[in-house]
Amino acid sequence: MFKLDETFLQELGLENLPAEQRAAFLEQVYASLTERVGERLSSGMSDEQLVEFEAIIDRQEPELTTWLQTNVPEYAQDPQFMRLVEASNLPPDDSNLKAEFAATKWLELNRPDYRDVVAQTMAELRQEIMNSRDQILAQS
């Protein structure tokens, strides 16, 4: 996918952004990306799907556990889940870890195009930032 880091800033020509502003800028980019992707993905969902997905991302119990048991009953042995456990160093029963895995699986099942939506939205956001680069640097 992509990383919002120093390399990202360099690719956009923003390597001269003052160090004290970089983290805030990257957080703003992430927030904008999240909002835009959320809007695009939700536009194709039913009310029932929205409620179900919100319960997963909000880590609501017992909905989260019920969804996993129903849709991915052997999730603890799923290679994707095992990679998450390994990368995070969290115990397999960690609610944040389970919610992250469930959200990804939910999107794979209900919006198989979600990776394309994220990539397209990110490309658009990158272009907007590049078009505003001089203004961004002038305000720093």
N, CA, C and O atoms as CSV, one atom per row, in Angstrom:
chain,resi,resn,atom,element,x,y,z
A,1,MET,N,N,0.835,-1.179,0.000
A,1,MET,CA,C,0.000,0.000,0.000
A,1,MET,C,C,0.887,1.252,0.000
A,1,MET,O,O,1.562,1.547,-0.987
A,2,PHE,N,N,0.875,1.965,1.097
A,2,PHE,CA,C,1.627,3.197,1.199
A,2,PHE,C,C,1.934,3.467,2.660
A,2,PHE,O,O,1.309,2.910,3.563
A,3,LYS,N,N,2.906,4.329,2.868
A,3,LYS,CA,C,3.258,4.748,4.222
A,3,LYS,C,C,3.250,6.266,4.262
A,3,LYS,O,O,3.717,6.925,3.333
A,4,LEU,N,N,2.726,6.803,5.325
A,4,LEU,CA,C,2.764,8.243,5.533
A,4,LEU,C,C,3.960,8.525,6.439
A,4,LEU,O,O,3.864,8.484,7.666
A,5,ASP,N,N,5.100,8.816,5.787
A,5,ASP,CA,C,6.345,9.003,6.522
A,5,ASP,C,C,7.229,10.015,5.805
A,5,ASP,O,O,6.764,10.739,4.924
A,6,GLU,N,N,8.496,10.065,6.180
A,6,GLU,CA,C,9.435,11.012,5.576
A,6,GLU,C,C,9.564,10.793,4.064
A,6,GLU,O,O,9.669,11.756,3.304
A,7,THR,N,N,9.556,9.547,3.635
A,7,THR,CA,C,9.645,9.247,2.203
A,7,THR,C,C,8.440,9.814,1.470
A,7,THR,O,O,8.578,10.364,0.378
A,8,PHE,N,N,7.268,9.682,2.062
A,8,PHE,CA,C,6.046,10.246,1.485
A,8,PHE,C,C,6.210,11.758,1.305
A,8,PHE,O,O,5.873,12.298,0.250
A,9,LEU,N,N,6.721,12.434,2.320
A,9,LEU,CA,C,6.923,13.881,2.220
A,9,LEU,C,C,7.919,14.221,1.112
A,9,LEU,O,O,7.718,15.185,0.373
A,10,GLN,N,N,8.987,13.440,0.995
A,10,GLN,CA,C,9.974,13.673,-0.059
A,10,GLN,C,C,9.361,13.486,-1.439
A,10,GLN,O,O,9.618,14.275,-2.349
A,11,GLU,N,N,8.552,12.443,-1.596
A,11,GLU,CA,C,7.909,12.179,-2.885
A,11,GLU,C,C,7.006,13.333,-3.305
A,11,GLU,O,O,6.815,13.575,-4.497
A,12,LEU,N,N,6.453,14.044,-2.330
A,12,LEU,CA,C,5.564,15.165,-2.619
A,12,LEU,C,C,6.309,16.493,-2.713
A,12,LEU,O,O,5.705,17.534,-2.970
A,13,GLY,N,N,7.622,16.451,-2.505
A,13,GLY,CA,C,8.405,17.677,-2.539
A,13,GLY,C,C,8.249,18.511,-1.283
A,13,GLY,O,O,8.443,19.726,-1.312
A,14,LEU,N,N,7.900,17.864,-0.179
A,14,LEU,CA,C,7.692,18.575,1.082
A,14,LEU,C,C,8.771,18.243,2.115
A,14,LEU,O,O,8.541,18.349,3.319
A,15,GLU,N,N,9.939,17.843,1.637
A,15,GLU,CA,C,11.013,17.497,2.568
A,15,GLU,C,C,11.510,18.718,3.345
A,15,GLU,O,O,12.164,18.566,4.377
A,16,ASN,N,N,11.207,19.926,2.862
A,16,ASN,CA,C,11.622,21.143,3.565
A,16,ASN,C,C,10.581,21.639,4.563
A,16,ASN,O,O,10.754,22.698,5.165
A,17,LEU,N,N,9.525,20.898,4.736
A,17,LEU,CA,C,8.529,21.247,5.748
A,17,LEU,C,C,9.219,21.197,7.112
A,17,LEU,O,O,9.910,20.223,7.412
A,18,PRO,N,N,9.046,22.224,7.939
A,18,PRO,CA,C,9.720,22.217,9.247
A,18,PRO,C,C,9.405,20.949,10.041
A,18,PRO,O,O,8.278,20.454,10.035
A,19,ALA,N,N,10.414,20.447,10.711
A,19,ALA,CA,C,10.292,19.182,11.448
A,19,ALA,C,C,9.131,19.197,12.425
A,19,ALA,O,O,8.444,18.188,12.585
A,20,GLU,N,N,8.900,20.336,13.084
A,20,GLU,CA,C,7.829,20.403,14.081
A,20,GLU,C,C,6.432,20.366,13.456
A,20,GLU,O,O,5.446,20.195,14.172
A,21,GLN,N,N,6.333,20.524,12.143
A,21,GLN,CA,C,5.034,20.499,11.461
A,21,GLN,C,C,4.766,19.184,10.726
A,21,GLN,O,O,3.642,18.931,10.295
A,22,ARG,N,N,5.772,18.369,10.588
A,22,ARG,CA,C,5.639,17.143,9.787
A,22,ARG,C,C,4.625,16.160,10.355
A,22,ARG,O,O,3.766,15.671,9.621
A,23,ALA,N,N,4.708,15.866,11.636
A,23,ALA,CA,C,3.790,14.891,12.246
A,23,ALA,C,C,2.348,15.362,12.124
A,23,ALA,O,O,1.460,14.578,11.790
A,24,ALA,N,N,2.114,16.646,12.395
A,24,ALA,CA,C,0.752,17.185,12.302
A,24,ALA,C,C,0.245,17.123,10.862
A,24,ALA,O,O,-0.924,16.820,10.624
A,25,PHE,N,N,1.123,17.409,9.907
A,25,PHE,CA,C,0.721,17.351,8.503
A,25,PHE,C,C,0.358,15.924,8.110
A,25,PHE,O,O,-0.661,15.698,7.457
A,26,LEU,N,N,1.186,14.961,8.505
A,26,LEU,CA,C,0.912,13.561,8.174
A,26,LEU,C,C,-0.370,13.078,8.843
A,26,LEU,O,O,-1.119,12.300,8.253
A,27,GLU,N,N,-0.628,13.528,10.058
A,27,GLU,CA,C,-1.881,13.176,10.736
A,27,GLU,C,C,-3.083,13.745,9.989
A,27,GLU,O,O,-4.120,13.092,9.875
A,28,GLN,N,N,-2.934,14.961,9.485
A,28,GLN,CA,C,-4.007,15.595,8.720
A,28,GLN,C,C,-4.262,14.829,7.420
A,28,GLN,O,O,-5.414,14.629,7.034
A,29,VAL,N,N,-3.209,14.408,6.756
A,29,VAL,CA,C,-3.348,13.617,5.528
A,29,VAL,C,C,-4.070,12.310,5.842
A,29,VAL,O,O,-4.979,11.913,5.112
A,30,TYR,N,N,-3.671,11.643,6.920
A,30,TYR,CA,C,-4.305,10.379,7.311
A,30,TYR,C,C,-5.786,10.582,7.619
A,30,TYR,O,O,-6.627,9.788,7.196
A,31,ALA,N,N,-6.100,11.638,8.351
A,31,ALA,CA,C,-7.500,11.919,8.699
A,31,ALA,C,C,-8.329,12.186,7.445
A,31,ALA,O,O,-9.457,11.707,7.326
A,32,SER,N,N,-7.771,12.944,6.522
A,32,SER,CA,C,-8.478,13.239,5.276
A,32,SER,C,C,-8.686,11.977,4.450
A,32,SER,O,O,-9.767,11.759,3.902
A,33,LEU,N,N,-7.656,11.153,4.361
A,33,LEU,CA,C,-7.758,9.898,3.621
A,33,LEU,C,C,-8.824,8.999,4.234
A,33,LEU,O,O,-9.654,8.435,3.521
A,34,THR,N,N,-8.799,8.868,5.546
A,34,THR,CA,C,-9.768,8.023,6.244
A,34,THR,C,C,-11.193,8.498,5.996
A,34,THR,O,O,-12.086,7.696,5.722
A,35,GLU,N,N,-11.397,9.797,6.093
A,35,GLU,CA,C,-12.736,10.354,5.879
A,35,GLU,C,C,-13.216,10.118,4.447
A,35,GLU,O,O,-14.352,9.696,4.230
A,36,ARG,N,N,-12.359,10.388,3.485
A,36,ARG,CA,C,-12.746,10.233,2.076
A,36,ARG,C,C,-13.022,8.775,1.716
A,36,ARG,O,O,-13.999,8.468,1.034
A,37,VAL,N,N,-12.154,7.890,2.178
A,37,VAL,CA,C,-12.357,6.461,1.902
A,37,VAL,C,C,-13.649,5.998,2.559
A,37,VAL,O,O,-14.433,5.271,1.949
A,38,GLY,N,N,-13.871,6.414,3.792
A,38,GLY,CA,C,-15.094,6.045,4.494
A,38,GLY,C,C,-16.344,6.491,3.758
A,38,GLY,O,O,-17.314,5.741,3.653
A,39,GLU,N,N,-16.317,7.711,3.249
A,39,GLU,CA,C,-17.465,8.226,2.494
A,39,GLU,C,C,-17.703,7.400,1.235
A,39,GLU,O,O,-18.840,7.051,0.918
A,40,ARG,N,N,-16.638,7.095,0.530
A,40,ARG,CA,C,-16.787,6.334,-0.719
A,40,ARG,C,C,-17.267,4.909,-0.468
A,40,ARG,O,O,-18.143,4.405,-1.171
A,41,LEU,N,N,-16.692,4.276,0.526
A,41,LEU,CA,C,-17.098,2.901,0.816
A,41,LEU,C,C,-18.525,2.839,1.339
A,41,LEU,O,O,-19.278,1.935,0.975
A,42,SER,N,N,-18.902,3.773,2.176
A,42,SER,CA,C,-20.244,3.729,2.767
A,42,SER,C,C,-21.328,4.047,1.754
A,42,SER,O,O,-22.480,3.656,1.940
A,43,SER,N,N,-20.980,4.747,0.690
A,43,SER,CA,C,-21.999,5.093,-0.307
A,43,SER,C,C,-22.558,3.857,-1.002
A,43,SER,O,O,-23.646,3.917,-1.573
A,44,GLY,N,N,-21.847,2.758,-0.967
A,44,GLY,CA,C,-22.329,1.542,-1.608
A,44,GLY,C,C,-22.844,0.499,-0.635
A,44,GLY,O,O,-23.034,-0.659,-1.008
A,45,MET,N,N,-23.073,0.898,0.617
A,45,MET,CA,C,-23.492,-0.070,1.630
A,45,MET,C,C,-24.943,0.151,2.046
A,45,MET,O,O,-25.466,1.264,2.005
A,46,SER,N,N,-25.570,-0.949,2.448
A,46,SER,CA,C,-26.921,-0.858,3.004
A,46,SER,C,C,-26.827,-0.356,4.448
A,46,SER,O,O,-25.749,-0.346,5.043
A,47,ASP,N,N,-27.962,0.057,4.999
A,47,ASP,CA,C,-27.988,0.491,6.400
A,47,ASP,C,C,-27.534,-0.634,7.323
A,47,ASP,O,O,-26.822,-0.403,8.300
A,48,GLU,N,N,-27.953,-1.848,7.002
A,48,GLU,CA,C,-27.570,-3.008,7.814
A,48,GLU,C,C,-26.057,-3.212,7.794
A,48,GLU,O,O,-25.444,-3.485,8.826
A,49,GLN,N,N,-25.466,-3.076,6.614
A,49,GLN,CA,C,-24.017,-3.224,6.500
A,49,GLN,C,C,-23.291,-2.134,7.284
A,49,GLN,O,O,-22.291,-2.401,7.950
A,50,LEU,N,N,-23.798,-0.910,7.202
A,50,LEU,CA,C,-23.172,0.192,7.933
A,50,LEU,C,C,-23.184,-0.061,9.437
A,50,LEU,O,O,-22.180,0.153,10.117
A,51,VAL,N,N,-24.319,-0.516,9.951
A,51,VAL,CA,C,-24.434,-0.805,11.383
A,51,VAL,C,C,-23.462,-1.913,11.781
A,51,VAL,O,O,-22.787,-1.821,12.806
A,52,GLU,N,N,-23.400,-2.958,10.961
A,52,GLU,CA,C,-22.519,-4.083,11.258
A,52,GLU,C,C,-21.052,-3.646,11.253
A,52,GLU,O,O,-20.296,-3.988,12.162
A,53,PHE,N,N,-20.656,-2.895,10.232
A,53,PHE,CA,C,-19.266,-2.465,10.136
A,53,PHE,C,C,-18.906,-1.499,11.262
A,53,PHE,O,O,-17.818,-1.586,11.831
A,54,GLU,N,N,-19.807,-0.588,11.582
A,54,GLU,CA,C,-19.553,0.344,12.684
A,54,GLU,C,C,-19.335,-0.404,13.997
A,54,GLU,O,O,-18.474,-0.030,14.793
A,55,ALA,N,N,-20.112,-1.453,14.221
A,55,ALA,CA,C,-19.948,-2.250,15.444
A,55,ALA,C,C,-18.555,-2.881,15.491
A,55,ALA,O,O,-17.939,-2.971,16.553
A,56,ILE,N,N,-18.073,-3.313,14.336
A,56,ILE,CA,C,-16.741,-3.926,14.277
A,56,ILE,C,C,-15.660,-2.889,14.547
A,56,ILE,O,O,-14.789,-3.104,15.390
A,57,ILE,N,N,-15.709,-1.765,13.838
A,57,ILE,CA,C,-14.634,-0.782,14.012
A,57,ILE,C,C,-14.701,-0.070,15.360
A,57,ILE,O,O,-13.696,0.449,15.846
A,58,ASP,N,N,-15.897,-0.048,15.963
A,58,ASP,CA,C,-16.036,0.540,17.303
A,58,ASP,C,C,-15.746,-0.472,18.404
A,58,ASP,O,O,-15.862,-0.161,19.589
A,59,ARG,N,N,-15.365,-1.689,18.006
A,59,ARG,CA,C,-14.998,-2.763,18.940
A,59,ARG,C,C,-16.118,-3.093,19.916
A,59,ARG,O,O,-15.881,-3.324,21.102
A,60,GLN,N,N,-17.334,-3.110,19.400
A,60,GLN,CA,C,-18.498,-3.400,20.244
A,60,GLN,C,C,-18.634,-4.900,20.460
A,60,GLN,O,O,-18.684,-5.689,19.516
A,61,GLU,N,N,-18.691,-5.258,21.712
A,61,GLU,CA,C,-18.939,-6.652,22.077
A,61,GLU,C,C,-20.398,-6.776,22.470
A,61,GLU,O,O,-20.924,-5.845,23.081
A,62,PRO,N,N,-21.066,-7.835,22.168
A,62,PRO,CA,C,-20.548,-9.092,21.620
A,62,PRO,C,C,-20.545,-9.132,20.093
A,62,PRO,O,O,-20.202,-10.158,19.506
A,63,GLU,N,N,-20.926,-8.020,19.438
A,63,GLU,CA,C,-21.041,-8.018,17.979
A,63,GLU,C,C,-19.746,-8.434,17.283
A,63,GLU,O,O,-19.771,-9.204,16.324
A,64,LEU,N,N,-18.623,-7.924,17.768
A,64,LEU,CA,C,-17.332,-8.243,17.155
A,64,LEU,C,C,-17.055,-9.740,17.215
A,64,LEU,O,O,-16.732,-10.357,16.200
A,65,THR,N,N,-17.178,-10.312,18.386
A,65,THR,CA,C,-16.922,-11.743,18.555
A,65,THR,C,C,-17.927,-12.577,17.770
A,65,THR,O,O,-17.555,-13.576,17.156
A,66,THR,N,N,-19.185,-12.179,17.785
A,66,THR,CA,C,-20.220,-12.904,17.039
A,66,THR,C,C,-19.913,-12.884,15.550
A,66,THR,O,O,-20.043,-13.904,14.872
A,67,TRP,N,N,-19.503,-11.720,15.034
A,67,TRP,CA,C,-19.198,-11.625,13.610
A,67,TRP,C,C,-18.028,-12.546,13.262
A,67,TRP,O,O,-18.081,-13.265,12.265
A,68,LEU,N,N,-16.990,-12.525,14.068
A,68,LEU,CA,C,-15.838,-13.396,13.810
A,68,LEU,C,C,-16.237,-14.865,13.860
A,68,LEU,O,O,-15.847,-15.634,12.981
A,69,GLN,N,N,-16.999,-15.270,14.860
A,69,GLN,CA,C,-17.410,-16.671,14.991
A,69,GLN,C,C,-18.281,-17.113,13.820
A,69,GLN,O,O,-18.208,-18.264,13.390
A,70,THR,N,N,-19.093,-16.212,13.311
A,70,THR,CA,C,-19.989,-16.540,12.201
A,70,THR,C,C,-19.265,-16.559,10.860
A,70,THR,O,O,-19.496,-17.449,10.042
A,71,ASN,N,N,-18.394,-15.587,10.632
A,71,ASN,CA,C,-17.802,-15.398,9.309
A,71,ASN,C,C,-16.390,-15.940,9.149
A,71,ASN,O,O,-15.988,-16.294,8.041
A,72,VAL,N,N,-15.639,-16.009,10.228
A,72,VAL,CA,C,-14.270,-16.521,10.186
A,72,VAL,C,C,-14.049,-17.337,11.466
A,72,VAL,O,O,-13.246,-16.955,12.317
A,73,PRO,N,N,-14.763,-18.458,11.598
A,73,PRO,CA,C,-14.731,-19.199,12.863
A,73,PRO,C,C,-13.336,-19.664,13.284
A,73,PRO,O,O,-13.068,-19.788,14.479
A,74,GLU,N,N,-12.470,-19.914,12.353
A,74,GLU,CA,C,-11.105,-20.350,12.671
A,74,GLU,C,C,-10.121,-19.196,12.485
A,74,GLU,O,O,-8.991,-19.399,12.042
A,75,TYR,N,N,-10.561,-17.980,12.827
A,75,TYR,CA,C,-9.734,-16.802,12.558
A,75,TYR,C,C,-8.354,-16.868,13.228
A,75,TYR,O,O,-7.383,-16.343,12.684
A,76,ALA,N,N,-8.260,-17.493,14.379
A,76,ALA,CA,C,-6.974,-17.549,15.090
A,76,ALA,C,C,-5.914,-18.306,14.291
A,76,ALA,O,O,-4.718,-18.104,14.499
A,77,GLN,N,N,-6.353,-19.186,13.367
A,77,GLN,CA,C,-5.413,-19.920,12.525
A,77,GLN,C,C,-5.259,-19.284,11.140
A,77,GLN,O,O,-4.480,-19.772,10.321
A,78,ASP,N,N,-5.980,-18.219,10.878
A,78,ASP,CA,C,-5.903,-17.536,9.588
A,78,ASP,C,C,-4.506,-16.917,9.441
A,78,ASP,O,O,-4.051,-16.213,10.343
A,79,PRO,N,N,-3.820,-17.170,8.317
A,79,PRO,CA,C,-2.468,-16.628,8.132
A,79,PRO,C,C,-2.407,-15.103,8.271
A,79,PRO,O,O,-1.434,-14.563,8.799
A,80,GLN,N,N,-3.426,-14.427,7.805
A,80,GLN,CA,C,-3.460,-12.969,7.911
A,80,GLN,C,C,-3.521,-12.541,9.390
A,80,GLN,O,O,-2.835,-11.605,9.799
A,81,PHE,N,N,-4.336,-13.227,10.171
A,81,PHE,CA,C,-4.434,-12.923,11.601
A,81,PHE,C,C,-3.115,-13.243,12.297
A,81,PHE,O,O,-2.655,-12.478,13.145
A,82,MET,N,N,-2.517,-14.359,11.943
A,82,MET,CA,C,-1.251,-14.755,12.561
A,82,MET,C,C,-0.150,-13.728,12.267
A,82,MET,O,O,0.684,-13.449,13.128
A,83,ARG,N,N,-0.150,-13.167,11.048
A,83,ARG,CA,C,0.825,-12.120,10.717
A,83,ARG,C,C,0.588,-10.867,11.560
A,83,ARG,O,O,1.538,-10.224,12.008
A,84,LEU,N,N,-0.683,-10.526,11.772
A,84,LEU,CA,C,-1.011,-9.378,12.623
A,84,LEU,C,C,-0.508,-9.586,14.048
A,84,LEU,O,O,0.076,-8.681,14.645
A,85,VAL,N,N,-0.733,-10.771,14.586
A,85,VAL,CA,C,-0.279,-11.092,15.942
A,85,VAL,C,C,1.236,-10.955,16.021
A,85,VAL,O,O,1.770,-10.347,16.950
A,86,GLU,N,N,1.914,-11.523,15.043
A,86,GLU,CA,C,3.379,-11.482,15.036
A,86,GLU,C,C,3.897,-10.052,14.910
A,86,GLU,O,O,4.818,-9.656,15.625
A,87,ALA,N,N,3.309,-9.282,14.006
A,87,ALA,CA,C,3.775,-7.916,13.775
A,87,ALA,C,C,3.490,-6.991,14.956
A,87,ALA,O,O,4.250,-6.061,15.223
A,88,SER,N,N,2.401,-7.252,15.652
A,88,SER,CA,C,1.989,-6.356,16.738
A,88,SER,C,C,2.550,-6.741,18.105
A,88,SER,O,O,2.585,-5.920,19.022
A,89,ASN,N,N,2.982,-7.982,18.236
A,89,ASN,CA,C,3.421,-8.503,19.543
A,89,ASN,C,C,2.316,-8.437,20.595
A,89,ASN,O,O,2.592,-8.364,21.792
A,90,LEU,N,N,1.069,-8.463,20.140
A,90,LEU,CA,C,-0.077,-8.465,21.049
A,90,LEU,C,C,-0.597,-9.889,21.197
A,90,LEU,O,O,-0.395,-10.715,20.307
A,91,PRO,N,N,-1.261,-10.188,22.305
A,91,PRO,CA,C,-1.843,-11.529,22.450
A,91,PRO,C,C,-3.003,-11.704,21.474
A,91,PRO,O,O,-3.677,-10.728,21.145
A,92,PRO,N,N,-3.247,-12.913,21.009
A,92,PRO,CA,C,-4.310,-13.160,20.025
A,92,PRO,C,C,-5.704,-12.740,20.488
A,92,PRO,O,O,-6.582,-12.512,19.656
A,93,ASP,N,N,-5.920,-12.636,21.789
A,93,ASP,CA,C,-7.247,-12.245,22.266
A,93,ASP,C,C,-7.393,-10.732,22.466
A,93,ASP,O,O,-8.407,-10.275,22.993
A,94,ASP,N,N,-6.392,-9.956,22.050
A,94,ASP,CA,C,-6.459,-8.502,22.169
A,94,ASP,C,C,-7.612,-7.962,21.322
A,94,ASP,O,O,-7.704,-8.272,20.134
A,95,SER,N,N,-8.485,-7.163,21.920
A,95,SER,CA,C,-9.680,-6.688,21.210
A,95,SER,C,C,-9.335,-5.776,20.045
A,95,SER,O,O,-10.024,-5.805,19.025
A,96,ASN,N,N,-8.286,-4.967,20.166
A,96,ASN,CA,C,-7.889,-4.102,19.054
A,96,ASN,C,C,-7.403,-4.924,17.866
A,96,ASN,O,O,-7.715,-4.621,16.715
A,97,LEU,N,N,-6.642,-5.956,18.161
A,97,LEU,CA,C,-6.128,-6.844,17.123
A,97,LEU,C,C,-7.270,-7.576,16.417
A,97,LEU,O,O,-7.311,-7.645,15.189
A,98,LYS,N,N,-8.187,-8.118,17.204
A,98,LYS,CA,C,-9.341,-8.818,16.622
A,98,LYS,C,C,-10.188,-7.860,15.789
A,98,LYS,O,O,-10.680,-8.235,14.725
A,99,ALA,N,N,-10.361,-6.630,16.262
A,99,ALA,CA,C,-11.168,-5.655,15.523
A,99,ALA,C,C,-10.498,-5.271,14.206
A,99,ALA,O,O,-11.171,-5.135,13.184
A,100,GLU,N,N,-9.182,-5.097,14.228
A,100,GLU,CA,C,-8.465,-4.761,12.995
A,100,GLU,C,C,-8.605,-5.888,11.972
A,100,GLU,O,O,-8.874,-5.642,10.796
A,101,PHE,N,N,-8.423,-7.110,12.426
A,101,PHE,CA,C,-8.567,-8.263,11.542
A,101,PHE,C,C,-9.998,-8.367,11.024
A,101,PHE,O,O,-10.213,-8.569,9.829
A,102,ALA,N,N,-10.977,-8.231,11.920
A,102,ALA,CA,C,-12.384,-8.345,11.526
A,102,ALA,C,C,-12.760,-7.260,10.524
A,102,ALA,O,O,-13.488,-7.532,9.569
A,103,ALA,N,N,-12.281,-6.044,10.722
A,103,ALA,CA,C,-12.595,-4.956,9.794
A,103,ALA,C,C,-12.048,-5.257,8.401
A,103,ALA,O,O,-12.726,-5.038,7.397
A,104,THR,N,N,-10.823,-5.760,8.350
A,104,THR,CA,C,-10.228,-6.111,7.058
A,104,THR,C,C,-11.012,-7.233,6.386
A,104,THR,O,O,-11.310,-7.154,5.194
A,105,LYS,N,N,-11.344,-8.269,7.137
A,105,LYS,CA,C,-12.117,-9.387,6.578
A,105,LYS,C,C,-13.503,-8.930,6.144
A,105,LYS,O,O,-13.997,-9.344,5.095
A,106,TRP,N,N,-14.132,-8.075,6.951
A,106,TRP,CA,C,-15.459,-7.575,6.613
A,106,TRP,C,C,-15.405,-6.842,5.273
A,106,TRP,O,O,-16.264,-7.043,4.414
A,107,LEU,N,N,-14.399,-5.997,5.100
A,107,LEU,CA,C,-14.253,-5.266,3.840
A,107,LEU,C,C,-13.985,-6.216,2.677
A,107,LEU,O,O,-14.526,-6.026,1.587
A,108,GLU,N,N,-13.164,-7.230,2.893
A,108,GLU,CA,C,-12.895,-8.203,1.832
A,108,GLU,C,C,-14.178,-8.893,1.385
A,108,GLU,O,O,-14.362,-9.158,0.197
A,109,LEU,N,N,-15.067,-9.186,2.335
A,109,LEU,CA,C,-16.321,-9.870,2.016
A,109,LEU,C,C,-17.380,-8.940,1.428
A,109,LEU,O,O,-18.091,-9.315,0.496
A,110,ASN,N,N,-17.485,-7.734,1.971
A,110,ASN,CA,C,-18.578,-6.841,1.607
A,110,ASN,C,C,-18.216,-5.757,0.604
A,110,ASN,O,O,-19.082,-5.268,-0.122
A,111,ARG,N,N,-16.954,-5.380,0.557
A,111,ARG,CA,C,-16.482,-4.377,-0.397
A,111,ARG,C,C,-15.137,-4.834,-0.940
A,111,ARG,O,O,-14.100,-4.257,-0.612
A,112,PRO,N,N,-15.155,-5.883,-1.781
A,112,PRO,CA,C,-13.882,-6.421,-2.271
A,112,PRO,C,C,-13.045,-5.395,-3.036
A,112,PRO,O,O,-11.858,-5.616,-3.278
A,113,ASP,N,N,-13.658,-4.284,-3.412
A,113,ASP,CA,C,-12.933,-3.231,-4.118
A,113,ASP,C,C,-12.278,-2.225,-3.171
A,113,ASP,O,O,-11.745,-1.214,-3.628
A,114,TYR,N,N,-12.306,-2.482,-1.869
A,114,TYR,CA,C,-11.854,-1.459,-0.923
A,114,TYR,C,C,-10.394,-1.071,-1.123
A,114,TYR,O,O,-10.043,0.095,-0.941
A,115,ARG,N,N,-9.542,-2.009,-1.490
A,115,ARG,CA,C,-8.130,-1.663,-1.715
A,115,ARG,C,C,-7.997,-0.708,-2.901
A,115,ARG,O,O,-7.185,0.217,-2.873
A,116,ASP,N,N,-8.801,-0.939,-3.943
A,116,ASP,CA,C,-8.792,-0.039,-5.100
A,116,ASP,C,C,-9.299,1.344,-4.710
A,116,ASP,O,O,-8.764,2.358,-5.160
A,117,VAL,N,N,-10.333,1.383,-3.872
A,117,VAL,CA,C,-10.882,2.662,-3.412
A,117,VAL,C,C,-9.823,3.427,-2.622
A,117,VAL,O,O,-9.659,4.633,-2.809
A,118,VAL,N,N,-9.110,2.738,-1.746
A,118,VAL,CA,C,-8.050,3.380,-0.959
A,118,VAL,C,C,-6.955,3.900,-1.888
A,118,VAL,O,O,-6.510,5.038,-1.743
A,119,ALA,N,N,-6.520,3.078,-2.838
A,119,ALA,CA,C,-5.445,3.481,-3.751
A,119,ALA,C,C,-5.861,4.678,-4.601
A,119,ALA,O,O,-5.083,5.617,-4.772
A,120,GLN,N,N,-7.070,4.652,-5.128
A,120,GLN,CA,C,-7.546,5.760,-5.961
A,120,GLN,C,C,-7.671,7.040,-5.134
A,120,GLN,O,O,-7.276,8.117,-5.581
A,121,THR,N,N,-8.211,6.915,-3.948
A,121,THR,CA,C,-8.376,8.079,-3.080
A,121,THR,C,C,-7.019,8.647,-2.689
A,121,THR,O,O,-6.844,9.865,-2.648
A,122,MET,N,N,-6.064,7.777,-2.402
A,122,MET,CA,C,-4.724,8.232,-2.042
A,122,MET,C,C,-4.066,8.942,-3.215
A,122,MET,O,O,-3.403,9.961,-3.024
A,123,ALA,N,N,-4.238,8.425,-4.420
A,123,ALA,CA,C,-3.661,9.063,-5.607
A,123,ALA,C,C,-4.238,10.467,-5.791
A,123,ALA,O,O,-3.511,11.407,-6.113
A,124,GLU,N,N,-5.532,10.599,-5.588
A,124,GLU,CA,C,-6.174,11.912,-5.710
A,124,GLU,C,C,-5.665,12.873,-4.640
A,124,GLU,O,O,-5.400,14.042,-4.920
A,125,LEU,N,N,-5.532,12.379,-3.427
A,125,LEU,CA,C,-5.052,13.217,-2.327
A,125,LEU,C,C,-3.607,13.646,-2.562
A,125,LEU,O,O,-3.247,14.793,-2.301
A,126,ARG,N,N,-2.785,12.729,-3.053
A,126,ARG,CA,C,-1.394,13.063,-3.384
A,126,ARG,C,C,-1.343,14.196,-4.405
A,126,ARG,O,O,-0.571,15.144,-4.264
A,127,GLN,N,N,-2.184,14.080,-5.441
A,127,GLN,CA,C,-2.195,15.098,-6.487
A,127,GLN,C,C,-2.626,16.450,-5.929
A,127,GLN,O,O,-2.048,17.479,-6.276
A,128,GLU,N,N,-3.629,16.450,-5.075
A,128,GLU,CA,C,-4.075,17.698,-4.442
A,128,GLU,C,C,-2.944,18.330,-3.636
A,128,GLU,O,O,-2.737,19.543,-3.682
A,129,ILE,N,N,-2.223,17.503,-2.905
A,129,ILE,CA,C,-1.113,18.016,-2.091
A,129,ILE,C,C,-0.020,18.571,-2.994
A,129,ILE,O,O,0.520,19.645,-2.726
A,130,MET,N,N,0.310,17.850,-4.059
A,130,MET,CA,C,1.351,18.320,-4.976
A,130,MET,C,C,0.941,19.638,-5.629
A,130,MET,O,O,1.773,20.526,-5.813
A,131,ASN,N,N,-0.338,19.765,-5.979
A,131,ASN,CA,C,-0.829,21.007,-6.580
A,131,ASN,C,C,-0.773,22.173,-5.593
A,131,ASN,O,O,-0.688,23.330,-6.004
A,132,SER,N,N,-0.820,21.873,-4.307
A,132,SER,CA,C,-0.809,22.906,-3.259
A,132,SER,C,C,0.541,23.017,-2.559
A,132,SER,O,O,0.670,23.737,-1.569
A,133,ARG,N,N,1.532,22.319,-3.063
A,133,ARG,CA,C,2.840,22.247,-2.403
A,133,ARG,C,C,3.411,23.632,-2.074
A,133,ARG,O,O,3.847,23.870,-0.948
A,134,ASP,N,N,3.409,24.538,-3.046
A,134,ASP,CA,C,3.993,25.859,-2.806
A,134,ASP,C,C,3.252,26.597,-1.696
A,134,ASP,O,O,3.867,27.251,-0.854
A,135,GLN,N,N,1.944,26.487,-1.703
A,135,GLN,CA,C,1.128,27.137,-0.677
A,135,GLN,C,C,1.396,26.514,0.699
A,135,GLN,O,O,1.500,27.225,1.699
A,136,ILE,N,N,1.506,25.193,0.739
A,136,ILE,CA,C,1.784,24.496,2.004
A,136,ILE,C,C,3.125,24.947,2.569
A,136,ILE,O,O,3.235,25.246,3.758
A,137,LEU,N,N,4.141,24.995,1.715
A,137,LEU,CA,C,5.471,25.400,2.178
A,137,LEU,C,C,5.508,26.876,2.573
A,137,LEU,O,O,6.214,27.248,3.511
A,138,ALA,N,N,4.752,27.721,1.863
A,138,ALA,CA,C,4.722,29.150,2.185
A,138,ALA,C,C,4.086,29.406,3.547
A,138,ALA,O,O,4.440,30.363,4.234
A,139,GLN,N,N,3.148,28.548,3.932
A,139,GLN,CA,C,2.459,28.719,5.216
A,139,GLN,C,C,3.243,28.119,6.377
A,139,GLN,O,O,2.867,28.287,7.538
A,140,SER,N,N,4.322,27.426,6.069
A,140,SER,CA,C,5.081,26.767,7.146
A,140,SER,C,C,6.097,27.698,7.769
A,140,SER,O,O,6.816,27.302,8.686
